[in-house]
Amino acid sequence: MLNSIQEIDAPQLAGWMDDESEQFHIIDVREMREISQGTVPGAKPLPLATLPARLHELNQTDKIIVICRSGVRSAHACMFMQEQGFDNVFNLRGGVIGWAQGNLPFAQVSVA
């Protein structure tokens, strides 16, 4: 599936979040200053520049949703992760912009 990025849109992700049977992780690859302004509830901050060094924190077999501002950086992260053997990664189409346009909730993250 390399070079074929799976995508999910904001309403679909919101549905997964409401479905307790869905098991997945959300990572936010924006910079910490961006993340501090709000993110998708439950998202783990993992700025794109740190992804190669921190990839070991993620399990290759888990379903992972990758988010950024518009969906571009997260698409790059998905491609990188696929190259590293992750095959269950999804790019949030439209990023947090799409999330906001859907009037979906944001979470505040402390970036001490």
N, C-alpha and C positions, 0 to 999 in steps of 0.2 A: 504494500500500500504506500510505499515511499513516494513522495512528491504528490500524493493525493491527500490533501488535508480534510479531515472530517470537520464539519462545522455544525454549530448549534446557534439558534437565535435566542434573543432575550426571553421571549415568552416560553419557549421550550425549556430553557434552563430554569426559569421560575417554576415551571411544572415539575421538573425533576426535583427541585428543592422542596416542593410540597409533598412529594411522593417518598414516604419513608423507606420504601423498598429499593429506591435508587441509591447506590453507593458510589460516591465519587469525591474528588478533591478539586478545589478551585485554586489556581495560582494566579496572582496578579503580577505581571512582569513590568509594570510601569516603575518609574523612579519613586523613591520614598516620598518625595515632596508632593508628587501627584497622588499617591495612595493616601497620604494624610488628609486629603480633601474629601475622601470617601471612596468606598469600594463596594463590591457585591458582598452581601453578608456571607461570612464563612470563608472568604478568600484569604489565602496565605500570601503575604508579601514575598516576592522572589524576583527582584529586579533583573531584567534581561541580562545585564552585564555580569551578574553574579551566577547566572544559571549554570554555566559549565562547571564552576567550582562547587556548586551546591546540588548538582543533579543527584548525588548519592542520597539526598534527603527524600527522594521520591521513589516509589515502588513502580517498576516497569509494568507490572500486571494490573495496577489500579487504573480506573477510569479517571482521567484528568482533564479538567476544563481550563483552558489558558485564556486569560483576559488581559486587555490593555486599553488604551484610550479609544482607538478606532477599529482595532482588529488587525492592524498591520504588524506590529511588533509581536503580537501573540501568534500570528501565522508563522513568523520567522522562528519563534520558540518551538512551535509544533514541528516544523521541518527539522530543526536541530534535534529535538527529542526523538523523532522518528529515526533519524540517522544513528542515534545512540541505542536503538532497540525498543523504544516505547511505541506500542502500536494501538493504544487505546486513548489517544489524546484528541481533544476537540478544541477548535478555535471558536471563541465567542464572536460571531459575525456582528460587526458594528461596535464591538467593545462596550465600554461603559457609556459611551454616547448613546448607543442603541438601548442599553439598559435604562438610561435616564429618559429616553424618548418613550419608553414603555411605562413610564411612571412607576417603576419598580423601586423597592426600598434600597437605601444605601446604609452601609455601616461605617462608623468612624473607627479609625485605627490609630492607636497611639504610636508615635515613632520617636520614642525617647532616645 
